[in-house]
Amino acid sequence: MLEQPQIPNHQLQIELSICQANKNTILIIDDAISNLEFLREILINLDFKLLFATDSETAIYQAEYYQPNLILLDTTSPIIDGFETCRQLKLNEVTKNISVVLMTEKAETECTIRGFKLGAVDYITKPILPAELLARVTTRLTINNLQKQLEEQNVRLQKQMETERLIASMQERIRKSLNLEEILNTTVNEVRQFLQMDRVIIYQFKSKHSGFVAVESVSPEWTSVLENASIDSCITENLFDVYREREGRDTRNIYPGDFNRCYVDLLTRFQVKSDLVVTIKQGEELWGLLIALQCSRSRQWQQVEIDLIKQFVTQVGIAIQQAQLYEELKIANRKLRRLANLDSLTQLANRRRFNAYLNQEWRRLQIEESDEFNFGKSGSPLSLILCDVDFFKLYNDTYGHLAGDFCLQQIAQAIQAAVNRPSALVARYGGEELAVILPNTKPRDAFYLAEQIRRRVKALKISHTRSPIRQYVTLSLGVASTVPSDVSSPAKLVAAADKALYKAKKQGRDRTYIIGLEDCRCSY
């Protein structure tokens, strides 16, 4: 029979609680109480938490529960198979990384090799010398601590590198877009996913006194702030100044005294427990705020998170500025294109735009005509109306060129109002001549529209006392229509409309004459 333990059980339990706050914990596994007492006397005065086990089952349980820094394992016990215990510890996912130092009476190569193969990191031969034990234990713990620090540092570095790669990827997606709405939506979605937040919004200032929630990304279980307009009115001049100076706030106090009651109530209503606010600037000017809100739980922000988000938001500010400049450039280009195609006096399309649109519609209808699906069907006609102000030179001579310009402007507005078709184009053809291009319009419909134009202008009753035919300004109109094909051309359509206009003038003016390319004698 084995000798009964000399250390009372309650004293062994007391030993389990020694130095609870100390950094290093040592588990000693030996079935001989005398050996445990001996090792305890050597190690008790050092800053170690000591655990004891006299059987494999207890040893493995304590190793799993307490996660010691080091295990001293006796391999010579007749009760405990030290090598088997070591094997079980190394197969266990919870305990496999704990350093095991074997205590053996034999330093034979076969035993040491077996121990190392099972995962032990060192061995001590019996009889154990206190100085050697202390040296090996402290050396191993030092190595363990250095390894742990290195592993933690590697984890931090890997996490930082992963975070920086993610931020770089987010920035790249932001930079690829020049659309402001897309940039803002991408920003809030990316930041919410990156920070694992419940809600991220971008608040844009319109002035020092007001602003609005430009965009929001919110988890499905939370109500959108966009449905609550009161948030806009809560960002006052006071908050503008607060945020202008503050780029990241400690969330342990998310309701500081410098916020107005309205804003604090708003945060309470949306159950905000932690928030992070980062300013979005364009140059030195405050453009808006990126506000990340945690509603489900409290959160302590890490400085690295704040720094990375600030770095990201700086790029967002640049992207916003680029998007706004791009939008301004697009508007300017559209304005330039419009001016390049606009007659400055009448605000109608100019001759350049007239030619381009006529050729464009001719090609389009010609393609439709030759399309296999339209084979055997009659194609869509293209009609043209040319208008000429009757005796306009006499009008200018009588009333002056300023009055003549105003007269043309009134006529242009009347024609535009009469036409009122999305596909039609009203243009100043030259001097006092105006033109209307009518895609997909039959001859009779074009003639009817020309008559409407003539009557509308006549109804203006613009006085023309020297007109040989009427007391008011009148129009003569020529109409031509054809189905675009290879045997004809836009120039021939213009020539036909011009010929019809000539006939309207020859027949007494203030009338409409229509002519078809196939039958120039057709008139109404």
C-alpha positions in Angstrom: 0.0 0.0 0.0 1.1 3.5 -0.7 1.9 5.9 2.1 -1.1 8.1 3.0 -0.7 11.8 2.2 0.8 13.8 5.1 -0.7 17.1 3.8 -4.4 17.4 4.8 -6.9 17.7 2.0 -8.1 21.1 3.2 -4.5 22.4 3.1 -4.2 21.1 -0.5 -7.3 23.1 -1.3 -5.8 26.2 0.3 -2.8 25.8 -1.9 -5.1 26.0 -4.9 -5.9 29.5 -4.0 -2.4 30.8 -3.3 -1.3 33.8 -5.3 -4.5 34.0 -7.4 -3.4 37.2 -8.9 0.1 36.1 -9.9 0.9 35.7 -13.6 2.4 32.2 -13.7 0.6 29.0 -12.6 2.3 25.7 -12.1 0.5 22.3 -12.0 2.5 19.6 -10.2 1.4 16.0 -10.9 2.7 13.3 -8.6 1.0 10.6 -6.6 3.5 10.9 -3.7 2.5 13.5 -1.2 6.1 13.7 0.1 7.2 14.8 -3.4 4.5 17.4 -3.6 5.6 18.8 -0.2 9.2 18.9 -1.3 8.4 20.7 -4.5 6.0 23.0 -2.7 8.8 24.0 -0.2 11.1 25.0 -3.2 8.5 27.0 -5.1 6.2 28.4 -2.4 8.3 31.5 -1.8 8.2 32.5 -5.4 5.4 34.4 -7.2 3.7 31.2 -8.5 0.2 29.9 -8.2 0.7 26.2 -7.3 -1.8 23.5 -8.2 -1.5 19.8 -7.2 -2.8 16.6 -8.6 -2.2 13.0 -7.5 -4.0 11.2 -10.4 -4.3 11.6 -14.1 -8.0 12.4 -14.1 -7.7 15.3 -11.6 -4.6 16.5 -13.4 -6.3 16.8 -16.8 -9.3 18.5 -15.2 -7.2 21.1 -13.5 -5.1 21.7 -16.6 -8.3 22.3 -18.6 -9.9 24.5 -15.9 -6.9 26.6 -14.7 -4.8 26.6 -17.9 -1.5 26.6 -16.0 1.7 28.1 -17.6 3.7 25.0 -16.8 3.1 21.4 -15.8 5.7 19.4 -13.8 4.8 15.7 -14.4 6.3 12.7 -12.6 6.9 9.7 -14.9 8.2 7.3 -12.3 5.0 6.9 -10.3 3.6 3.3 -10.0 0.1 4.8 -10.0 0.3 7.5 -12.6 1.6 6.7 -16.1 3.3 10.0 -16.7 3.9 9.3 -20.4 0.2 8.4 -21.0 -0.9 11.5 -19.1 1.4 13.6 -21.2 0.0 12.0 -24.3 -3.6 12.8 -23.2 -2.7 16.4 -22.4 -1.2 16.9 -25.8 -4.2 15.4 -27.6 -6.6 17.6 -25.7 -7.4 20.8 -27.7 -7.7 22.8 -24.5 -4.4 21.7 -22.9 -2.1 20.8 -25.9 -0.2 24.1 -25.8 0.7 24.0 -22.1 4.4 23.3 -21.6 5.2 20.0 -19.9 8.4 19.3 -18.0 9.0 15.6 -17.1 10.4 14.6 -13.7 12.2 11.2 -14.2 14.8 9.1 -12.4 16.4 8.0 -15.6 18.1 10.3 -18.1 18.3 7.5 -20.6 18.1 8.5 -24.2 15.1 6.3 -24.8 13.1 7.9 -22.1 13.9 11.5 -23.0 13.2 10.8 -26.7 9.9 9.2 -25.8 9.0 12.3 -23.7 9.9 14.8 -26.4 8.0 12.8 -29.0 4.9 13.0 -26.8 5.3 16.8 -26.6 7.3 17.5 -23.4 9.6 20.5 -23.6 12.2 19.5 -21.0 13.0 17.0 -18.2 14.5 17.0 -14.7 16.2 14.0 -13.3 15.7 12.8 -9.8 16.9 13.4 -7.2 15.7 17.0 -7.9 18.1 19.7 -6.9 16.3 22.9 -5.8 18.7 25.2 -7.8 18.2 23.2 -11.0 14.5 23.0 -10.5 14.2 26.8 -10.1 16.5 27.4 -13.0 14.6 25.2 -15.4 11.2 26.4 -14.2 12.1 30.1 -14.4 13.8 29.6 -17.8 10.9 27.7 -19.2 8.3 30.3 -17.9 10.5 33.1 -19.3 10.5 31.3 -22.7 6.8 30.7 -22.5 6.1 34.4 -21.6 8.3 35.6 -24.5 6.6 33.2 -26.9 3.2 34.4 -25.6 4.2 38.0 -26.1 5.5 37.2 -29.6 2.3 35.4 -30.5 0.1 38.2 -29.1 2.3 40.7 -31.0 1.9 38.6 -34.2 -1.9 38.5 -33.7 -2.0 42.2 -33.2 0.1 42.8 -36.3 -1.9 40.4 -38.4 -5.1 42.0 -37.2 -3.7 45.5 -37.9 -2.5 44.3 -41.4 -5.9 42.7 -42.0 -7.7 45.9 -40.9 -5.4 48.1 -43.0 -6.0 45.9 -46.0 -9.8 46.2 -45.4 -9.5 49.9 -45.0 -7.5 50.1 -48.2 -10.0 48.0 -50.0 -12.8 50.2 -48.7 -10.9 53.3 -49.9 -10.3 51.8 -53.3 -14.1 51.1 -53.8 -14.8 54.7 -52.7 -12.1 56.1 -55.1 -13.5 54.2 -58.1 -16.8 56.1 -57.9 -17.4 59.7 -58.9 -21.1 59.5 -58.0 -21.8 61.2 -54.6 -24.8 59.1 -53.7 -22.8 55.9 -54.4 -19.8 57.1 -52.4 -22.0 57.9 -49.3 -23.9 54.6 -49.5 -20.7 52.6 -49.9 -19.2 54.5 -47.0 -21.9 53.8 -44.4 -22.3 50.1 -45.5 -18.5 49.5 -45.4 -18.0 51.2 -42.0 -21.0 49.4 -40.4 -19.7 46.0 -41.5 -16.1 46.9 -40.6 -17.0 48.1 -37.0 -19.9 45.6 -36.6 -22.2 48.5 -35.7 -26.0 48.6 -35.5 -26.3 51.9 -37.4 -24.0 54.2 -39.3 -25.2 57.5 -40.8 -23.6 60.4 -42.6 -24.9 63.8 -41.5 -24.3 66.6 -44.0 -24.3 70.2 -42.9 -26.2 72.7 -45.1 -25.0 75.6 -43.1 -23.8 76.4 -39.6 -27.3 76.2 -38.4 -28.8 73.2 -40.2 -28.2 69.9 -41.9 -29.7 66.6 -42.8 -29.1 62.8 -42.7 -27.7 62.2 -46.1 -27.6 58.4 -46.0 -27.9 55.6 -43.4 -27.0 51.9 -43.1 -28.9 50.1 -40.3 -29.3 46.6 -39.1 -32.8 45.1 -39.9 -33.8 44.9 -36.2 -33.5 48.7 -35.7 -35.7 51.5 -36.9 -34.3 53.9 -39.5 -33.6 57.4 -38.4 -34.6 58.6 -41.9 -38.2 58.0 -40.8 -37.7 60.6 -38.0 -37.2 64.0 -39.4 -36.6 65.5 -35.9 -32.9 64.4 -36.1 -32.2 67.1 -38.6 -33.5 69.9 -36.4 -31.4 68.6 -33.5 -28.1 69.4 -35.1 -27.9 73.1 -34.1 -25.2 75.7 -34.3 -24.0 74.5 -30.9 -23.4 71.0 -32.1 -21.8 72.3 -35.3 -19.1 73.9 -33.2 -18.8 70.9 -30.9 -18.2 68.5 -33.8 -16.0 70.9 -35.6 -13.5 70.6 -32.8 -14.1 66.9 -31.9 -13.0 64.1 -34.1 -13.5 61.0 -31.8 -15.2 60.8 -28.5 -14.7 58.4 -25.6 -18.0 56.5 -25.6 -18.0 56.0 -21.8 -19.8 59.3 -21.8 -22.0 59.5 -24.8 -24.2 62.2 -23.5 -21.8 65.0 -22.5 -23.2 68.3 -21.2 -22.3 70.3 -24.3 -25.1 68.6 -26.3 -28.5 70.0 -26.3 -31.5 68.3 -24.7 -33.1 67.5 -28.1 -30.1 65.5 -29.3 -29.7 63.6 -26.0 -33.4 62.7 -26.2 -32.9 61.5 -29.7 -30.1 59.2 -28.7 -32.2 57.9 -25.9 -35.1 57.3 -28.1 -33.0 55.2 -30.5 -31.5 53.3 -27.5 -27.9 54.3 -28.3 -25.5 52.9 -25.8 -22.2 53.8 -27.6 -21.4 56.1 -30.4 -18.4 57.3 -32.4 -18.4 60.5 -34.3 -15.8 61.4 -36.9 -15.9 64.7 -38.8 -15.8 64.7 -42.6 -14.0 67.7 -43.9 -13.3 69.3 -47.3 -10.0 71.1 -46.8 -10.5 73.0 -43.6 -14.2 73.2 -43.9 -16.6 70.9 -42.0 -18.7 69.1 -44.6 -20.5 66.6 -42.3 -20.3 63.8 -39.7 -19.9 60.1 -39.9 -21.8 58.8 -36.9 -21.5 55.1 -35.8 -24.1 54.0 -33.3 -24.2 50.9 -31.1 -27.6 50.2 -29.8 -27.5 46.5 -28.7 -24.7 46.9 -26.2 -22.1 49.2 -24.8 -18.7 49.5 -26.5 -15.3 50.8 -25.6 -13.6 52.1 -28.7 -10.0 51.2 -29.4 -7.7 54.0 -30.5 -6.6 51.9 -33.5 -10.2 51.7 -34.6 -10.6 55.5 -34.2 -7.4 56.2 -36.1 -8.3 53.8 -38.9 -11.8 55.3 -39.3 -10.4 58.8 -39.3 -7.9 57.8 -42.0 -10.7 56.3 -44.0 -13.0 59.2 -43.6 -10.2 61.6 -44.7 -10.2 59.7 -48.0 -14.0 59.8 -48.1 -13.8 63.6 -47.8 -11.5 63.7 -50.8 -13.8 61.4 -52.7 -16.8 63.6 -51.9 -15.0 66.7 -53.1 -13.9 64.9 -56.3 -17.5 63.7 -56.8 -18.9 67.2 -56.3 -16.3 68.7 -58.7 -17.1 66.0 -61.2 -20.8 66.8 -60.9 -20.1 70.5 -61.4 -18.0 69.6 -64.4 -20.8 67.5 -65.9 -23.3 70.4 -65.3 -20.9 72.8 -66.9 -20.3 70.5 -69.9 -24.1 70.0 -70.3 -24.5 73.8 -70.2 -21.7 74.2 -72.8 -23.2 71.5 -75.1 -26.6 73.2 -74.7 -25.1 76.6 -75.5 -23.3 75.1 -78.5 -26.6 73.8 -79.8 -28.8 76.7 -78.8 -29.7 79.8 -80.7 -29.1 82.6 -78.2 -31.9 84.9 -79.4 -34.8 82.5 -79.7 -33.6 79.8 -77.2 -34.4 77.2 -79.9 -32.0 74.7 -81.4 -29.6 76.3 -83.8 -28.7 75.4 -87.4 -25.9 73.1 -86.2 -28.3 71.1 -83.9 -30.9 71.1 -86.7 -28.5 69.4 -89.1 -27.3 66.9 -86.6 -30.8 65.9 -85.4 -32.1 65.6 -89.0 -29.3 63.3 -90.0 -29.7 61.3 -86.7 -33.4 60.7 -87.2 -32.9 60.0 -90.9 -30.4 57.2 -90.0 -32.6 55.8 -87.3 -35.7 55.6 -89.5 -33.7 54.2 -92.4 -32.4 51.4 -90.2 -36.0 50.7 -89.1 -37.1 50.6 -92.7 -34.4 48.0 -93.6 -34.9 45.9 -90.4 -35.9 42.3 -91.2 -38.9 42.5 -88.8 -40.3 45.4 -90.9 -39.9 43.6 -94.2 -42.9 44.1 -96.4 -44.2 47.0 -94.2 -44.3 50.6 -95.0 -41.6 52.5 -93.0 -42.1 55.4 -90.6 -42.1 58.8 -92.3 -40.0 61.8 -91.5 -41.7 65.2 -91.9 -40.2 68.7 -92.0 -41.9 72.1 -91.7 -40.1 75.3 -92.8 -41.6 78.6 -91.5 -40.8 82.0 -92.8 -42.0 85.3 -91.3 -43.9 87.2 -94.0 -42.3 90.6 -94.9 -39.9 90.5 -92.0 -37.5 93.0 -93.5 -40.3 95.5 -93.7 -41.1 94.8 -90.0 -37.5 95.5 -89.1 -37.4 98.7 -91.2 -40.6 99.9 -89.5 -40.1 99.0 -85.9 -36.3 98.5 -85.6 -34.1 95.5 -85.0 -34.8 95.3 -81.3 -38.5 95.0 -82.0 -37.7 92.5 -84.7 -35.7 90.3 -82.2 -38.6 90.4 -79.8 -41.0 89.5 -82.5 -38.9 86.4 -83.4 -38.8 85.4 -79.7 -42.6 85.5 -79.5 -43.0 83.5 -82.7 -40.4 80.9 -81.4 -42.4 80.5 -78.1 -45.6 80.1 -80.0 -44.2 77.4 -82.3 -42.6 75.5 -79.4 -46.0 75.6 -77.6 -47.9 74.4 -80.7 -45.5 71.5 -81.4 -45.2 70.1 -77.8 -43.9 66.7 -78.9 -41.0 64.9 -77.2 -39.4 63.7 -80.4 -39.9 66.9 -82.4 -37.2 69.5 -82.7 -37.9 73.2 -83.2 -35.0 75.2 -84.6 -34.0 78.5 -85.9 -33.0 77.6 -89.5 -31.6 81.1 -90.3 -32.6 84.7 -90.1 -36.4 84.8 -89.9 -36.7 81.2 -90.9 -37.7 78.5 -88.4 -38.0 74.8 -88.8 -39.7 71.8 -87.2 -38.4 68.2 -87.5 -41.1 65.6 -87.0 -40.0 62.0 -86.8 -42.7 59.3 -87.2 -45.2 61.8 -88.5 -47.4 61.3 -91.6 -47.8 64.1 -94.2 -51.4 64.9 -93.2 -50.5 65.2 -89.5 -47.5 67.4 -90.3 -49.7 69.6 -92.4 -52.3 69.8 -89.6 -49.5 70.8 -87.1 -48.2 73.5 -89.5 -51.7 75.0 -89.7 -51.9 75.1 -85.9 -48.5 76.9 -85.9 -49.7 79.4 -88.5 -52.9 80.1 -86.6 -51.2 80.4 -83.2 -48.7 83.0 -84.5 -51.5 84.9 -86.2 -53.4 84.9 -82.9 -50.5 86.8 -81.3 -51.6 89.8 -83.3 -48.2 91.3 -83.5 -48.8 94.6 -85.3 -47.3 94.9 -88.8 -48.8 98.0 -90.4 -46.6 97.8 -93.5 -47.5 94.2 -94.3 -49.1 94.1 -97.8 -51.4 91.2 -96.8 -52.4 91.6 -93.1 -52.3 94.0 -90.2 -50.4 91.5 -88.1 -47.3 89.3 -88.4 -48.0 86.1 -90.4 -46.2 83.0 -91.4 -45.8 81.1 -94.6 -45.1 77.4 -94.2 -43.8 74.6 -96.4 -44.2 70.9 -95.5 -42.4 67.9 -96.9 -42.5 64.3 -95.8 -40.8 61.0 -96.9 -39.8 57.6 -95.7 -36.0 57.7 -95.3 -34.3 55.3 -97.7 -31.1 54.8 -99.7 -32.6 56.5 -102.8 -33.2 59.8 -100.9 -31.4 62.0 -98.4 -31.9 64.6 -95.7 -30.8 67.3 -98.2 -33.6 66.3 -100.6 -36.2 66.5 -97.8 -35.0 70.0 -96.9 -35.1 71.0 -100.6 -38.6 69.7 -100.9 -39.7 71.6 -97.8 -38.0 74.7 -99.1 -39.9 74.3 -102.5 -43.2 73.9 -100.6 -42.4 77.1 -98.7 -41.6 78.9 -102.0 -45.0 77.8 -103.3 -46.8 79.0 -100.2 -45.2 82.5 -100.6 -46.0 82.5 -104.4 -49.6 81.7 -103.7 -50.1 84.8 -101.5 -48.3 84.0 -98.1 -50.0 83.4 -94.8 -50.7 79.8 -95.8 -49.3 76.2 -95.6 -48.2 74.2 -98.7 -47.3 70.5 -98.5 -45.3 68.6 -101.0 -44.1 65.0 -101.1 -40.8 63.9 -102.5 -42.6 61.3 -104.7 -45.3 63.7 -105.9 -44.3 67.4 -105.9 -47.8 68.4 -107.1 -49.5 67.2 -103.9 -50.9 70.3 -102.0 -53.6 71.2 -99.6 
